[in-house]
Amino acid sequence: MGRFKVFLGLCVMLAIVICGVIVAMYNPDMVQLRSPIWNSPDLRLGTLLIIALLIGTLLGVFANAYVTWKLSHQRNKLQKQLDQALKRFEQLQ
């Protein structure tokens, strides 16, 4: 089952990359991002879309890793509490 999930994840990532490349090919217009602090150089719209897609993907992966780590830490803490409670219960019997 684990290999299937990895394969499916890789297929989804490949599909996203292919869609990003297609979008980049069909959006050759030059654009510039402007903010009060920084102005970007002229870049192709497709390139900016791919960069935004990659940043969003990375933020999603990091957010998921953080939540998973937090839940794992909480599960381990609760498992220790359960083990201690079971040990005390066995001593009472």
Secondary structure, DSSP 8 states (H G I E B T S, - for coil): -HHHHHHHHHHHHHHHHHHHHHHHHT---EE--B-SS-B---EEHHHHHHHHHHHHHHHHHHHHHHHHHHHHHHHHHHHHHHHHHHHHHHHH-
